[in-house]
């Protein structure tokens, strides 16, 4: 499962993967309130979409934004067996199109990052 809350400006209280991504977003000057909203949006099951149906909204997918990957119980058990410890449903959180420096922004969109991972 995949969660894409949309363009940067939406939100999380996080496990390690979301916390790391939330810190990267905060370092780009996004307020704590917005980061919390982003985390909440990423955790909301209503925003989840299975990879074969991505993107439900091509306009959102054509923009930068946050996304994360979830796995079901079988996937968590398989990953946990490989890693030697329990794996929760959230397995990855990422940021597409982040600001690299004052004058440089990555060109990645949600579509390019997610389609490149499927």
N, CA, C and O atoms as a DFTB+ gen file, in Angstrom:
472 C
 N C O
     1  1       0.834      -1.179       0.000
     2  2       0.000       0.000       0.000
     3  2       0.878       1.240       0.000
     4  3       2.014       1.221       0.472
     5  1       0.339       2.287      -0.526
     6  2       1.054       3.518      -0.712
     7  2       0.171       4.655      -0.233
     8  3      -1.038       4.638      -0.466
     9  1       0.744       5.624       0.422
    10  2      -0.017       6.804       0.832
    11  2       0.603       8.023       0.183
    12  3       1.813       8.230       0.274
    13  1      -0.208       8.826      -0.467
    14  2       0.261      10.087      -1.031
    15  2      -0.720      11.176      -0.630
    16  3      -1.789      11.292      -1.230
    17  1      -0.375      11.980       0.378
    18  2      -1.301      13.011       0.809
    19  2      -1.372      14.173      -0.163
    20  3      -2.223      15.049      -0.011
    21  1      -0.516      14.199      -1.139
    22  2      -0.568      15.261      -2.122
    23  2       0.621      16.181      -2.034
    24  3       1.630      15.852      -1.409
    25  1       0.503      17.322      -2.653
    26  2       1.625      18.238      -2.692
    27  2       2.048      18.678      -1.292
    28  3       1.257      18.621      -0.350
    29  1       3.289      19.113      -1.163
    30  2       3.773      19.575       0.133
    31  2       2.872      20.704       0.607
    32  3       2.628      21.660      -0.129
    33  1       2.386      20.596       1.818
    34  2       1.447      21.543       2.368
    35  2       0.364      20.811       3.126
    36  3      -0.551      21.463       3.628
    37  1       0.410      19.515       3.239
    38  2      -0.524      18.704       4.017
    39  2       0.156      18.019       5.212
    40  3       1.010      18.807       5.619
    41  1       0.156      16.576       6.168
    42  2       0.779      15.907       7.238
    43  2       1.184      14.965       8.223
    44  3       0.892      13.891       7.698
    45  1       2.150      14.489      10.389
    46  2       2.541      13.219      11.021
    47  2       2.991      13.214      12.496
    48  3       3.790      14.082      12.846
    49  1       2.538      12.293      13.407
    50  2       3.269      11.880      14.603
    51  2       3.842      10.540      14.190
    52  3       3.084       9.684      13.732
    53  1       5.141      10.313      14.326
    54  2       5.775       9.328      13.475
    55  2       6.522       8.228      14.174
    56  3       6.928       8.350      15.330
    57  1       6.694       7.133      13.430
    58  2       7.688       6.130      13.732
    59  2       8.986       6.616      13.093
    60  3       9.025       7.728      12.566
    61  1      10.053       5.809      13.125
    62  2      11.342       6.269      12.627
    63  2      11.343       6.732      11.168
    64  3      11.948       7.759      10.860
    65  1      10.692       6.015      10.274
    66  2      10.711       6.407       8.852
    67  2      10.011       7.744       8.646
    68  3      10.535       8.611       7.946
    69  1       8.846       7.922       9.239
    70  2       8.139       9.191       9.096
    71  2       8.861      10.303       9.830
    72  3       8.887      11.439       9.356
    73  1       9.444      10.000      10.968
    74  2      10.162      11.028      11.722
    75  2      11.328      11.569      10.909
    76  3      11.542      12.781      10.862
    77  1      12.085      10.680      10.269
    78  2      13.221      11.108       9.445
    79  2      12.754      11.995       8.303
    80  3      13.352      13.040       8.047
    81  1      11.699      11.594       7.617
    82  2      11.173      12.395       6.514
    83  2      10.611      13.712       7.027
    84  3      10.801      14.751       6.394
    85  1       9.930      13.687       8.153
    86  2       9.373      14.913       8.731
    87  2      10.492      15.899       9.078
    88  3      10.325      17.106       8.900
    89  1      11.622      15.401       9.567
    90  2      12.756      16.271       9.882
    91  2      13.299      16.896       8.601
    92  3      13.627      18.082       8.587
    93  1      13.398      16.111       7.519
    94  2      13.871      16.652       6.239
    95  2      12.942      17.764       5.755
    96  3      13.409      18.783       5.247
    97  1      11.643      17.577       5.907
    98  2      10.681      18.597       5.487
    99  2      10.824      19.840       6.364
   100  3      10.824      20.963       5.860
   101  1      10.945      19.636       7.675
   102  2      11.070      20.769       8.596
   103  2      12.317      21.589       8.303
   104  3      12.299      22.813       8.433
   105  1      13.404      20.926       7.909
   106  2      14.642      21.647       7.582
   107  2      14.480      22.531       6.357
   108  3      15.292      23.425       6.122
   109  1      13.443      22.288       5.581
   110  2      13.197      23.099       4.400
   111  2      12.313      24.302       4.721
   112  3      11.834      24.984       3.814
   113  1      12.099      24.559       5.997
   114  2      11.369      25.746       6.395
   115  2       9.871      25.542       6.542
   116  3       9.135      26.522       6.650
   117  1       9.404      24.325       6.550
   118  2       7.979      24.046       6.718
   119  2       7.677      24.068       8.218
   120  3       8.420      23.479       9.004
   121  1       6.613      24.729       8.617
   122  2       6.296      24.879      10.040
   123  2       5.956      23.537      10.687
   124  3       5.549      22.591      10.013
   125  1       6.132      23.475      12.002
   126  2       5.830      22.267      12.764
   127  2       4.374      21.855      12.589
   128  3       4.075      20.664      12.512
   129  1       3.469      22.823      12.525
   130  2       2.048      22.509      12.356
   131  2       1.816      21.803      11.011
   132  3       1.070      20.825      10.939
   133  1       2.454      22.301       9.956
   134  2       2.307      21.682       8.635
   135  2       2.906      20.281       8.650
   136  3       2.326      19.357       8.080
   137  1       4.063      20.112       9.295
   138  2       4.682      18.788       9.381
   139  2       3.738      17.817      10.091
   140  3       3.587      16.676       9.656
   141  1       3.101      18.259      11.181
   142  2       2.143      17.402      11.890
   143  2       0.973      17.034      10.980
   144  3       0.515      15.891      10.998
   145  1       0.492      17.971      10.199
   146  2      -0.602      17.687       9.264
   147  2      -0.148      16.699       8.193
   148  3      -0.920      15.830       7.788
   149  1       1.086      16.822       7.735
   150  2       1.620      15.889       6.748
   151  2       1.685      14.476       7.300
   152  3       1.299      13.519       6.628
   153  1       2.173      14.350       8.520
   154  2       2.269      13.034       9.148
   155  2       0.878      12.415       9.291
   156  3       0.695      11.229       9.015
   157  1      -0.103      13.213       9.721
   158  2      -1.468      12.710       9.867
   159  2      -2.022      12.234       8.521
   160  3      -2.673      11.191       8.447
   161  1      -1.762      12.997       7.466
   162  2      -2.240      12.610       6.133
   163  2      -1.585      11.319       5.663
   164  3      -2.243      10.475       5.054
   165  1      -0.290      11.159       5.941
   166  2       0.403       9.935       5.545
   167  2      -0.109       8.716       6.309
   168  3      -0.119       7.606       5.778
   169  1      -0.531       8.924       7.546
   170  2      -1.039       7.807       8.347
   171  2      -2.508       7.472       8.065
   172  3      -2.972       6.392       8.432
   173  1      -3.221       8.354       7.439
   174  2      -4.660       8.179       7.224
   175  2      -4.920       7.095       6.175
   176  3      -4.526       7.255       5.020
   177  1      -5.580       5.992       6.559
   178  2      -5.866       4.917       5.601
   179  2      -6.687       5.386       4.393
   180  3      -6.618       4.768       3.331
   181  1      -7.454       6.458       4.537
   182  2      -8.256       6.954       3.409
   183  2      -7.367       7.462       2.271
   184  3      -7.823       7.548       1.130
   185  1      -6.105       7.799       2.564
   186  2      -5.192       8.281       1.534
   187  2      -4.400       7.158       0.866
   188  3      -3.635       7.416      -0.063
   189  1      -4.568       5.941       1.315
   190  2      -3.784       4.824       0.782
   191  2      -4.313       4.379      -0.574
   192  3      -5.506       4.450      -0.872
   193  1      -3.379       3.926      -1.364
   194  2      -3.701       3.470      -2.717
   195  2      -2.780       2.312      -3.071
   196  3      -1.584       2.348      -2.780
   197  1      -3.339       1.292      -3.697
   198  2      -2.515       0.166      -4.130
   199  2      -1.707       0.571      -5.354
   200  3      -2.213       1.288      -6.218
   201  1      -0.451       0.121      -5.440
   202  2       0.397       0.513      -6.573
   203  2      -0.227       0.313      -7.957
   204  3      -0.031       1.166      -8.823
   205  1      -0.966      -0.770      -8.207
   206  2      -1.520      -0.926      -9.561
   207  2      -2.525       0.156      -9.963
   208  3      -2.753       0.376     -11.152
   209  1      -3.129       0.836      -8.975
   210  2      -4.111       1.878      -9.305
   211  2      -3.517       3.278      -9.256
   212  3      -4.208       4.257      -9.537
   213  1      -2.238       3.377      -8.902
   214  2      -1.597       4.695      -8.808
   215  2      -1.313       5.240     -10.198
   216  3      -0.806       4.500     -11.041
   217  1      -1.618       6.496     -10.471
   218  2      -2.190       7.499      -9.582
   219  2      -3.700       7.630      -9.788
   220  3      -4.188       7.662     -10.918
   221  1      -4.419       7.705      -8.682
   222  2      -5.860       7.995      -8.768
   223  2      -6.076       9.408      -9.258
   224  3      -7.006       9.681     -10.017
   225  1      -5.206      10.310      -8.816
   226  2      -5.311      11.717      -9.201
   227  2      -4.027      12.144      -9.915
   228  3      -3.051      12.495      -9.253
   229  1      -4.007      12.121     -11.246
   230  2      -2.794      12.462     -11.992
   231  2      -2.282      13.877     -11.729
   232  3      -1.079      14.117     -11.827
   233  1      -3.168      14.818     -11.398
   234  2      -2.718      16.184     -11.120
   235  2      -1.882      16.245      -9.840
   236  3      -0.884      16.964      -9.781
   237  1      -2.287      15.499      -8.828
   238  2      -1.516      15.443      -7.582
   239  2      -0.192      14.725      -7.831
   240  3       0.852      15.165      -7.351
   241  1      -0.230      13.624      -8.578
   242  2       0.973      12.831      -8.826
   243  2       2.018      13.579      -9.647
   244  3       3.195      13.221      -9.610
   245  1       1.619      14.592     -10.375
   246  2       2.544      15.361     -11.215
   247  2       3.313      16.422     -10.422
   248  3       4.086      17.186     -10.999
   249  1       3.105      16.472      -9.109
   250  2       3.733      17.484      -8.259
   251  2       4.687      16.838      -7.260
   252  3       4.630      15.628      -7.046
   253  1       5.569      17.636      -6.644
   254  2       6.381      17.123      -5.540
   255  2       5.483      16.826      -4.343
   256  3       4.372      17.349      -4.261
   257  1       5.943      16.007      -3.432
   258  2       5.174      15.737      -2.232
   259  2       5.754      14.609      -1.415
   260  3       6.801      14.055      -1.750
   261  1       5.070      14.273      -0.345
   262  2       5.459      13.175       0.533
   263  2       4.704      11.921       0.160
   264  3       3.583      11.978      -0.345
   265  1       5.332      10.785       0.415
   266  2       4.666       9.507       0.178
   267  2       5.253       8.479       1.135
   268  3       6.345       8.681       1.666
   269  1       4.548       7.393       1.357
   270  2       5.088       6.306       2.171
   271  2       4.536       4.979       1.691
   272  3       3.511       4.916       1.012
   273  1       5.239       3.920       2.059
   274  2       4.855       2.559       1.699
   275  2       4.464       1.799       2.962
   276  3       5.139       1.881       3.988
   277  1       3.369       1.063       2.868
   278  2       2.915       0.182       3.931
   279  2       2.929      -1.250       3.406
   280  3       2.852      -1.475       2.198
   281  1       3.026      -2.217       4.319
   282  2       2.885      -3.617       3.905
   283  2       1.794      -4.263       4.757
   284  3       1.492      -3.807       5.859
   285  1       1.212      -5.331       4.223
   286  2       0.195      -6.056       4.979
   287  2       0.890      -7.024       5.944
   288  3       2.118      -7.058       6.015
   289  1       0.104      -7.806       6.683
   290  2       0.662      -8.707       7.695
   291  2       1.614      -9.729       7.073
   292  3       2.667     -10.019       7.640
   293  1       1.248     -10.280       5.902
   294  2       2.118     -11.265       5.249
   295  2       3.438     -10.630       4.826
   296  3       4.504     -11.219       5.006
   297  1       3.361      -9.432       4.266
   298  2       4.574      -8.726       3.866
   299  2       5.444      -8.378       5.063
   300  3       6.668      -8.494       5.004
   301  1       4.806      -7.947       6.157
   302  2       5.551      -7.639       7.375
   303  2       6.245      -8.866       7.939
   304  3       7.380      -8.786       8.409
   305  1       5.551     -10.016       7.889
   306  2       6.159     -11.257       8.384
   307  2       7.352     -11.659       7.517
   308  3       8.386     -12.072       8.041
   309  1       7.212     -11.540       6.191
   310  2       8.304     -11.893       5.278
   311  2       9.510     -10.966       5.478
   312  3      10.648     -11.431       5.546
   313  1       9.257      -9.654       5.573
   314  2      10.352      -8.712       5.807
   315  2      10.991      -8.938       7.172
   316  3      12.213      -8.902       7.312
   317  1      10.152      -9.170       8.171
   318  2      10.656      -9.416       9.521
   319  2      11.549     -10.645       9.584
   320  3      12.563     -10.643      10.281
   321  1      11.175     -11.698       8.856
   322  2      11.993     -12.914       8.827
   323  2      13.356     -12.627       8.192
   324  3      14.380     -13.123       8.662
   325  1      13.365     -11.834       7.134
   326  2      14.630     -11.484       6.471
   327  2      15.512     -10.590       7.338
   328  3      16.732     -10.747       7.369
   329  1      14.877      -9.644       8.047
   330  2      15.635      -8.682       8.844
   331  2      15.947      -9.168      10.254
   332  3      16.824      -8.626      10.927
   333  1      15.224     -10.192      10.694
   334  2      15.460     -10.728      12.025
   335  2      14.782      -9.963      13.138
   336  3      15.144     -10.118      14.304
   337  1      13.792      -9.131      12.797
   338  2      13.013      -8.437      13.823
   339  2      11.658      -8.051      13.232
   340  3      11.470      -8.049      12.015
   341  1      10.722      -7.725      14.122
   342  2       9.368      -7.386      13.682
   343  2       9.370      -6.123      12.821
   344  3      10.128      -5.184      13.067
   345  1       8.515      -6.124      11.819
   346  2       8.374      -4.973      10.932
   347  2       6.921      -4.523      10.995
   348  3       6.002      -5.310      10.773
   349  1       6.730      -3.245      11.302
   350  2       5.381      -2.697      11.377
   351  2       4.818      -2.448       9.992
   352  3       5.502      -2.672       8.993
   353  1       3.602      -1.995       9.925
   354  2       2.998      -1.806       8.607
   355  2       3.654      -0.692       7.790
   356  3       3.690      -0.782       6.563
   357  1       4.177       0.362       8.440
   358  2       4.851       1.428       7.706
   359  2       6.296       1.002       7.472
   360  3       7.034       0.753       8.424
   361  1       6.703       0.918       6.195
   362  2       8.065       0.462       5.920
   363  2       8.949       1.516       5.273
   364  3      10.168       1.348       5.243
   365  1       8.370       2.605       4.749
   366  2       9.196       3.624       4.100
   367  2       8.415       4.924       3.980
   368  3       7.208       4.911       3.736
   369  1       9.096       6.029       4.151
   370  2       8.509       7.347       3.894
   371  2       9.512       8.141       3.076
   372  3      10.709       8.125       3.362
   373  1       9.024       8.834       2.060
   374  2       9.921       9.572       1.189
   375  2       9.381      10.930       0.797
   376  3       8.212      11.252       1.009
   377  1      10.271      11.714       0.219
   378  2       9.956      13.073      -0.198
   379  2      10.406      13.228      -1.643
   380  3      11.586      13.056      -1.949
   381  1       9.484      13.548      -2.522
   382  2       9.793      13.768      -3.939
   383  2       9.849      15.268      -4.206
   384  3       8.949      16.007      -3.809
   385  1      10.909      15.717      -4.879
   386  2      11.008      17.121      -5.257
   387  2      11.454      18.039      -4.155
   388  3      11.032      19.195      -4.104
   389  1      12.305      17.551      -3.265
   390  2      12.749      18.392      -2.155
   391  2      13.658      19.523      -2.636
   392  3      14.245      19.461      -3.717
   393  1      13.753      20.539      -1.811
   394  2      14.642      21.670      -2.091
   395  2      16.057      21.232      -1.726
   396  3      16.322      20.872      -0.578
   397  1      16.965      21.262      -2.700
   398  2      18.352      20.850      -2.475
   399  2      19.181      21.996      -1.895
   400  3      20.049      21.773      -1.051
   401  1      18.916      23.200      -2.341
   402  2      19.592      24.389      -1.836
   403  2      18.708      25.588      -2.187
   404  3      17.648      25.422      -2.791
   405  1      19.132      26.763      -1.821
   406  2      18.325      27.956      -2.058
   407  2      17.963      28.100      -3.535
   408  3      16.859      28.534      -3.865
   409  1      18.879      27.741      -4.411
   410  2      18.631      27.936      -5.836
   411  2      18.448      26.638      -6.613
   412  3      18.469      26.650      -7.843
   413  1      18.268      25.522      -5.916
   414  2      18.149      24.241      -6.617
   415  2      17.078      23.356      -5.984
   416  3      17.125      23.086      -4.784
   417  1      16.132      22.914      -6.773
   418  2      15.070      22.014      -6.323
   419  2      15.123      20.749      -7.174
   420  3      15.308      20.819      -8.389
   421  1      14.960      19.592      -6.532
   422  2      14.922      18.345      -7.278
   423  2      13.710      18.354      -8.208
   424  3      12.677      18.939      -7.882
   425  1      13.838      17.715      -9.351
   426  2      12.756      17.715     -10.338
   427  2      11.783      16.545     -10.157
   428  3      10.818      16.426     -10.912
   429  1      12.023      15.696      -9.181
   430  2      11.171      14.525      -8.983
   431  2       9.747      14.916      -8.613
   432  3       9.521      15.899      -7.907
   433  1       8.805      14.141      -9.094
   434  2       7.397      14.276      -8.727
   435  2       6.973      13.006      -8.011
   436  3       7.721      12.029      -7.987
   437  1       5.796      13.009      -7.434
   438  2       5.293      11.780      -6.827
   439  2       5.248      10.663      -7.870
   440  3       5.617       9.526      -7.579
   441  1       4.805      10.981      -9.064
   442  2       4.717       9.970     -10.125
   443  2       6.085       9.392     -10.465
   444  3       6.238       8.173     -10.539
   445  1       7.082      10.253     -10.674
   446  2       8.401       9.732     -11.059
   447  2       9.035       8.923      -9.946
   448  3       9.696       7.923     -10.227
   449  1       8.861       9.315      -8.694
   450  2       9.450       8.564      -7.583
   451  2       8.724       7.249      -7.347
   452  3       9.364       6.220      -7.132
   453  1       7.400       7.270      -7.385
   454  2       6.635       6.062      -7.060
   455  2       6.656       5.077      -8.224
   456  3       6.877       3.885      -8.008
   457  1       6.435       5.535      -9.433
   458  2       6.482       4.628     -10.594
   459  2       7.876       4.005     -10.742
   460  3       8.005       2.872     -11.206
   461  1       8.908       4.742     -10.351
   462  2      10.262       4.203     -10.412
   463  2      10.515       3.132      -9.356
   464  3      11.498       2.395      -9.439
   465  1       9.634       3.046      -8.367
   466  2       9.792       2.064      -7.272
   467  2       8.918       0.839      -7.452
   468  3       9.114      -0.157      -6.756
   469  1       7.969       0.883      -8.357
   470  2       7.020      -0.237      -8.495
   471  2       7.612      -1.300      -9.378
   472  3       6.976      -2.326      -9.621
